[in-house]
């Protein structure tokens, strides 16, 4: 099914107008309140939410992704059962026709835990997603120029293929299971203006690219995995453009970087409440999507760790955050003592250099660093300094360099196994 170009264009224009019109937090909140009122008939058609429709947002319970995934039929407005949607999503992953009635598509999204989220999108929702994403990710004059966009993800979907039908846009999907040499060959042939990929893929590209074979990149984005500032700088030096964050999940398009590389949450179409993490200035986002109709998202608490960044020099009233630094379960904790993932990332990157590959797992009794033996002493020293204030100092042990056997790179983890 061809994407609705008119709706894509209208959404792009509306997002640009919002960029000009939303100047203060009061402007953002007025828009959110208007969209929330308009959403009530949709909530009344959603079995899991119908009893709460018409209430203020605070009158709804806070839900978890697990609750939503375990009751798929209760969380869509299309009377779809999970088996039908699952079959359509699986067909789409295998390259077969995976559409449902009315042009609705289903797809899978792999979380950091490896569990698959099942999402739905109508043709109108896909077009709105494309228009909004292009407006948030590309410059204002984007419609006047041709764009070649390369996207490296676990699996393709109609949601992303529709980007290739949006005006003067060429789209190249490269699966994460593509061998590194084939990925590089396809990128060389495609010569992307925009490259969107997980952090570990951009790091691989930075290691492999020859400096005389740079592509005509205009924007470079990382998502799905955290990336430290040192690694951003190093990749920027190698590729000629510093990567900026994009915040995308099964639950929707949640945030994008401004022209200064700061991640702003998409509060023009979302309400994001903060669930604070004790002992830190981080929070877990509680997300309400004000436009989703097929599969509403209301007060869904995600396990991502976010840190407010303070006012951004771009002047946007949309909340600025320091990127997604990891998952809630990745926090290192010994009683009341907490070490966030970003502190671990910075300590190791500063000591070893951002180009090194490593993984570190902490538990109550030990911290294991998987790293090249040649850099192990430096890594041990960095961890020893980081843990100097922990009352019951865990033992530091060294393992061989990591083998990444999951779709997402999780370099910093906590294990409850002592």
Rosetta blueprint (number, residue, H / E / L):
1 X L
2 X L
3 X L
4 X L
5 X H
6 X H
7 X H
8 X H
9 X H
10 X H
11 X H
12 X H
13 X H
14 X H
15 X H
16 X H
17 X H
18 X H
19 X H
20 X H
21 X H
22 X L
23 X L
24 X L
25 X H
26 X H
27 X H
28 X H
29 X H
30 X H
31 X H
32 X H
33 X H
34 X H
35 X H
36 X H
37 X H
38 X H
39 X H
40 X H
41 X H
42 X H
43 X H
44 X H
45 X L
46 X L
47 X L
48 X L
49 X L
50 X H
51 X H
52 X H
53 X L
54 X L
55 X L
56 X L
57 X H
58 X H
59 X H
60 X L
61 X L
62 X L
63 X E
64 X E
65 X H
66 X H
67 X H
68 X H
69 X H
70 X L
71 X L
72 X H
73 X H
74 X H
75 X H
76 X L
77 X L
78 X L
79 X L
80 X L
81 X L
82 X H
83 X H
84 X H
85 X H
86 X H
87 X H
88 X H
89 X H
90 X H
91 X H
92 X H
93 X H
94 X L
95 X L
96 X L
97 X L
98 X L
99 X E
100 X L
101 X H
102 X H
103 X H
104 X L
105 X E
106 X E
107 X E
108 X E
109 X E
110 X E
111 X L
112 X L
113 X L
114 X L
115 X L
116 X E
117 X E
118 X E
119 X E
120 X E
121 X E
122 X L
123 X H
124 X H
125 X H
126 X H
127 X H
128 X H
129 X H
130 X H
131 X H
132 X H
133 X H
134 X H
135 X H
136 X H
137 X H
138 X L
139 X L
140 X L
141 X L
142 X H
143 X H
144 X H
145 X L
146 X L
147 X E
148 X E
149 X E
150 X E
151 X E
152 X E
153 X E
154 X L
155 X L
156 X L
157 X L
158 X H
159 X H
160 X H
161 X H
162 X H
163 X H
164 X H
165 X H
166 X L
167 X L
168 X L
169 X E
170 X E
171 X E
172 X E
173 X E
174 X E
175 X E
176 X L
177 X L
178 X L
179 X L
180 X H
181 X H
182 X H
183 X H
184 X H
185 X H
186 X H
187 X H
188 X H
189 X H
190 X H
191 X L
192 X L
193 X L
194 X E
195 X E
196 X E
197 X E
198 X E
199 X H
200 X H
201 X H
202 X H
203 X H
204 X H
205 X H
206 X H
207 X H
208 X H
209 X L
210 X L
211 X H
212 X H
213 X H
214 X L
215 X L
216 X L
217 X L
218 X L
219 X E
220 X E
221 X E
222 X E
223 X E
224 X L
225 X L
226 X L
227 X L
228 X L
229 X H
230 X H
231 X H
232 X H
233 X H
234 X H
235 X H
236 X H
237 X H
238 X H
239 X H
240 X L
241 X L
242 X L
243 X L
244 X E
245 X E
246 X E
247 X E
248 X E
249 X E
250 X L
251 X L
252 X E
253 X E
254 X E
255 X E
256 X E
257 X E
258 X L
259 X L
260 X L
261 X L
262 X L
263 X E
264 X E
265 X E
266 X L
267 X L
268 X L
269 X L
270 X E
271 X E
272 X E
273 X E
274 X E
275 X E
276 X E
277 X L
278 X L
279 X L
280 X L
281 X L
282 X E
283 X E
284 X E
285 X E
286 X E
287 X E
288 X E
289 X E
290 X L
291 X L
292 X L
293 X L
294 X L
295 X L
296 X L
297 X L
298 X L
299 X L
300 X E
301 X E
302 X L
303 X L
304 X E
305 X E
306 X E
307 X E
308 X E
309 X L
310 X L
311 X L
312 X L
313 X L
314 X L
315 X L
316 X L
317 X L
318 X L
319 X L
320 X E
321 X E
322 X E
323 X E
324 X E
325 X E
326 X E
327 X E
328 X H
329 X H
330 X H
331 X L
332 X E
333 X E
334 X E
335 X L
336 X L
337 X E
338 X E
339 X E
340 X L
341 X H
342 X H
343 X H
344 X H
345 X H
346 X H
347 X H
348 X H
349 X H
350 X H
351 X H
352 X H
353 X L
354 X L
355 X L
356 X L
357 X L
358 X E
359 X E
360 X E
361 X E
362 X E
363 X L
364 X L
365 X L
366 X E
367 X E
368 X E
369 X E
370 X E
371 X E
372 X L
373 X H
374 X H
375 X H
376 X H
377 X H
378 X H
379 X H
380 X H
381 X H
382 X H
383 X H
384 X H
385 X H
386 X H
387 X L
388 X L
389 X L
390 X L
391 X L
392 X L
393 X L
394 X L
395 X E
396 X E
397 X E
398 X E
399 X E
400 X L
401 X L
402 X L
403 X L
404 X L
405 X L
406 X L
407 X L
408 X L
409 X L
410 X L
411 X L
412 X E
413 X E
414 X E
415 X L
416 X L
417 X L
418 X L
